[in-house]
């Protein structure tokens, strides 16, 4: 079931015209900027989007403008975990992993306990805060870390919302989901 849903959502996202993806990404980012969870956050970890994902560049730029510390995950494939590293540029000191993911090239891992908000990617989300990622469990493991007490916020397009997302025992739901059309909050 997860495999078919991933294929369907990848196709939907790949068929979105670039100008529509850009406009809807900006709408979702602007909704996030208005939320109290974002406003009071001092340290935000943001994923660096793939070409067919919601564009997080406006969020990164605004977070810097708002004097927030901005982190991005660097994947340690050997350890099967993400390391939160601070970033200071969208062009310098970034690299592209073997999986095509942009990430900080170097840095010292930031303490997980000090992260106020994590912006979580996904292919599909449902009305209960469940998410379908790319299938490797990196965000599920990160959000389950005992030191993480911040807000897990998914940023997506309304086109990624589906009736239900199949979940397993290791899957973690998000605390809030912001799209270009609405804000949804879920109980922890």
C-alpha positions as CSV (number, residue, x, y, z in Angstrom):
1,X,0.0,0.0,0.0
2,X,2.8,2.5,0.9
3,X,4.6,1.7,-2.4
4,X,1.5,2.5,-4.5
5,X,0.8,5.7,-2.6
6,X,4.4,6.8,-3.0
7,X,4.2,6.2,-6.7
8,X,0.9,8.1,-7.0
9,X,2.2,11.1,-5.1
10,X,5.5,11.2,-6.9
11,X,3.5,11.4,-10.2
12,X,1.2,14.1,-8.9
13,X,4.2,16.2,-7.8
14,X,6.2,15.6,-10.9
15,X,3.3,16.8,-13.1
16,X,2.9,20.1,-11.3
17,X,3.9,23.1,-13.4
18,X,7.0,24.8,-11.9
19,X,5.2,28.1,-11.5
20,X,2.3,26.5,-9.7
21,X,4.8,24.6,-7.4
22,X,6.6,27.9,-6.7
23,X,3.4,29.9,-6.0
24,X,1.9,27.2,-3.7
25,X,5.2,26.7,-1.9
26,X,5.3,30.5,-1.2
27,X,1.7,30.4,0.1
28,X,2.5,27.5,2.5
29,X,5.6,29.3,3.8
30,X,3.6,32.5,4.4
31,X,1.1,30.5,6.4
32,X,3.9,29.1,8.5
33,X,5.4,32.6,9.2
34,X,2.1,33.6,10.9
35,X,2.0,30.6,13.3
36,X,2.9,31.1,17.0
37,X,5.1,28.0,16.9
38,X,7.3,29.5,14.2
39,X,7.3,33.0,15.7
40,X,8.6,31.8,19.1
41,X,11.1,29.3,17.7
42,X,14.8,30.3,17.9
43,X,16.3,27.2,16.2
44,X,14.6,25.7,13.2
45,X,15.7,22.6,11.2
46,X,14.6,22.8,7.6
47,X,14.9,20.2,4.9
48,X,16.4,21.4,1.6
49,X,13.8,20.5,-1.0
50,X,14.2,18.2,-4.0
51,X,13.1,19.8,-7.3
52,X,9.6,18.2,-7.1
53,X,9.0,19.0,-3.4
54,X,7.6,22.1,-1.8
55,X,10.2,24.8,-2.1
56,X,11.7,25.6,1.4
57,X,14.0,28.4,0.2
58,X,11.6,31.2,1.2
59,X,11.4,29.7,4.6
60,X,15.2,29.5,5.0
61,X,15.6,33.2,3.9
62,X,12.8,34.4,6.2
63,X,14.1,32.5,9.2
64,X,17.5,34.2,8.7
65,X,15.7,37.5,8.4
66,X,13.9,36.8,11.6
67,X,17.2,36.1,13.4
68,X,16.6,32.4,13.8
69,X,19.4,29.8,13.7
70,X,18.7,27.6,10.7
71,X,19.8,23.9,10.6
72,X,19.6,21.4,7.8
73,X,19.9,17.6,8.1
74,X,23.1,15.9,6.9
75,X,22.4,12.2,6.4
76,X,24.8,9.7,7.9
77,X,24.0,6.7,5.7
78,X,26.3,4.4,7.7
79,X,24.7,5.3,11.0
80,X,21.2,5.6,9.4
81,X,20.5,8.9,11.1
82,X,20.4,12.6,10.4
83,X,22.8,15.1,11.9
84,X,21.4,18.6,12.4
85,X,24.0,21.1,11.1
86,X,23.8,24.9,11.1
87,X,23.7,26.5,7.7
88,X,24.5,30.2,6.8
89,X,24.0,30.1,3.0
90,X,21.8,28.4,0.4
91,X,24.7,28.4,-2.1
92,X,27.9,28.0,-0.1
93,X,29.0,25.0,2.0
94,X,26.3,22.7,0.5
95,X,26.8,19.4,-1.1
96,X,24.6,16.9,-2.9
97,X,24.4,13.4,-1.5
98,X,24.5,10.2,-3.6
99,X,20.7,10.2,-3.3
100,X,20.4,13.7,-4.8
101,X,19.7,15.5,-1.5
102,X,21.2,18.9,-0.8
103,X,22.8,19.1,2.6
104,X,25.5,21.0,4.6
105,X,28.9,19.9,3.5
106,X,30.5,20.2,6.9
107,X,29.7,21.3,10.4
108,X,29.4,20.3,14.0
109,X,26.1,18.5,14.9
110,X,23.7,20.9,16.8
111,X,22.3,19.6,20.1
112,X,18.9,18.0,19.3
113,X,17.5,19.3,22.6
114,X,17.9,22.9,21.5
115,X,15.9,22.5,18.3
116,X,12.5,24.3,18.6
117,X,11.0,23.3,15.3
118,X,11.7,20.7,12.7
119,X,10.2,21.2,9.2
120,X,9.4,17.7,8.0
121,X,9.1,16.7,4.4
122,X,6.9,13.9,3.1
123,X,5.2,12.6,0.0
124,X,1.7,12.2,1.5
125,X,-0.1,13.3,4.7
126,X,-3.5,12.6,6.2
127,X,-6.0,14.5,8.4
128,X,-4.5,12.8,11.5
129,X,-0.9,14.0,11.2
130,X,0.4,10.8,9.7
131,X,3.0,11.2,7.0
132,X,4.4,9.0,4.3
133,X,8.1,9.7,3.7
134,X,10.4,8.3,1.1
135,X,10.7,5.0,3.0
136,X,14.0,5.1,4.8
137,X,12.8,6.2,8.2
138,X,15.3,9.0,8.8
139,X,12.7,11.5,10.0
140,X,10.8,8.9,12.0
141,X,14.0,8.1,13.9
142,X,14.9,11.7,14.4
143,X,11.5,12.7,15.7
144,X,11.5,9.7,18.1
145,X,14.9,10.8,19.6
146,X,14.3,11.3,23.4
147,X,16.0,14.7,23.4
148,X,13.8,16.2,20.7
149,X,10.9,18.1,22.4
150,X,10.3,20.7,19.8
151,X,7.4,21.0,17.2
152,X,7.4,18.6,14.3
153,X,5.8,20.6,11.5
154,X,5.1,19.2,8.0
155,X,5.2,21.7,5.1
156,X,3.4,20.4,2.1
157,X,1.0,21.2,-0.8
158,X,-2.7,20.6,-0.4
159,X,-2.3,18.2,-3.3
160,X,-0.3,15.9,-1.0
161,X,-3.2,15.4,1.4
162,X,-4.8,12.0,1.2
163,X,-7.7,10.3,3.0
164,X,-5.3,8.0,5.0
165,X,-1.7,7.2,5.2
166,X,-0.7,3.6,6.2
167,X,1.3,3.7,9.4
168,X,3.5,1.2,11.2
169,X,4.8,1.0,14.8
170,X,8.0,3.1,14.0
171,X,6.2,5.8,12.1
172,X,5.9,9.2,13.8
173,X,3.2,11.7,13.1
174,X,3.7,15.4,13.0
175,X,2.3,18.0,15.5
176,X,1.1,20.3,12.8
177,X,0.7,20.3,9.0
178,X,0.8,23.5,6.9
179,X,-0.2,23.6,3.3
180,X,-0.8,26.4,0.8
181,X,-4.5,26.2,1.8
182,X,-4.7,25.5,5.6
183,X,-3.1,24.8,8.9
184,X,-3.9,21.6,10.8
185,X,-2.8,20.8,14.4
186,X,-2.7,17.4,16.0
187,X,-2.5,16.3,19.6
188,X,0.9,15.1,20.7
